[in-house]
C-alpha cells in the first residue's frame, strides 16, 4: 500500500496519490511549475463568463473560460480582475474564478480590454 503523498509517473506528468498533478522535472504542482512550457496558449478564444454555485457550499463564483492567454498572462489577468472587482479569486487550470456574483463587472472589464465576451449559463 502506498503512503499518502507518494508519487507515480504516468505519461509526462507525475500524479501523487492525493490526486494532484506534479511536474516530473521539478516535482512541483503543475500550477506552480516554472520549467514547463509557458508560451502555450490555453484558451480557445471564445471568452465565456458564467456564475457557478454547485459544489461550493452555496457560495457563488464567477468563472471566466476561454481566454486566449498563456499561464502567466492568465495569472496576471486574474490579478487585475480581482483588483477591479475588489474580491478574491484563483486560476484553476485554464479558467479564472472570481469570488461572488461579479458577472457584470467581469464582462465590462473584459470588454474594455478588447475581448468579445459572452455570458454562458443561466
C-alpha positions, -999 to +999 in steps of 0.1 A: +000+000+000+013+034-010+018+062+015-003+094+011+016+119-009+038+094-028+043+099-065+037+077-095+048+086-131+022+084-158+029+099-192+046+133-190+031+142-156+036+127-122+005+120-102+005+119-064-018+096-046-036+125-031-049+134-067-025+163-075-005+166-107+032+172-104+059+181-129+083+152-134+113+176-137+109+198-106+083+178-086+062+210-081+024+211-086+016+218-122+002+252-115+034+263-097+058+247-121+082+271-138+100+246-160+070+237-182+065+255-215+049+288-205+043+301-240+014+277-248-020+294-253-045+278-230-079+292-241-098+287-274-105+324-279-143+321-272-144+341-239-173+329-218-184+342-184-207+322-161-219+320-125-214+288-105-225+277-071-229+240-073-204+220-051-193+252-034-214+251-003-239+275-017-212+302-024-213+318-058-182+323-080-179+340-114-159+318-139-141+331-169-132+305-195-116+306-230-092+335-227-065+331-254-036+335-230-006+317-216-005+306-180+015+336-169-009+360-187-038+342-172-024+348-137-018+385-144-054+389-158-068+372-128-049+396-105-062+426-124-098+413-124-096+406-086-084+442-080-111+457-103-139+437-085-124+441-050-127+404-043-105+373-042-102+346-067-080+320-083-067+305-115-076+268-118-061+251-149-074+271-178-102+292-161-103+322-137-126+320-107-136+353-091-154+351-057-190+363-056-215+373-083-193+396-103-207+387-137-215+422-150-182+438-137-161+410-152-179+413-186-175+450-185-137+448-177-130+421-204-150+441-230-128+471-221-097+450-227-109+443-262-123+407-258-156+396-273-173+383-242-204+361-240-224+351-210-230+314-207-254+295-185-285+310-169 
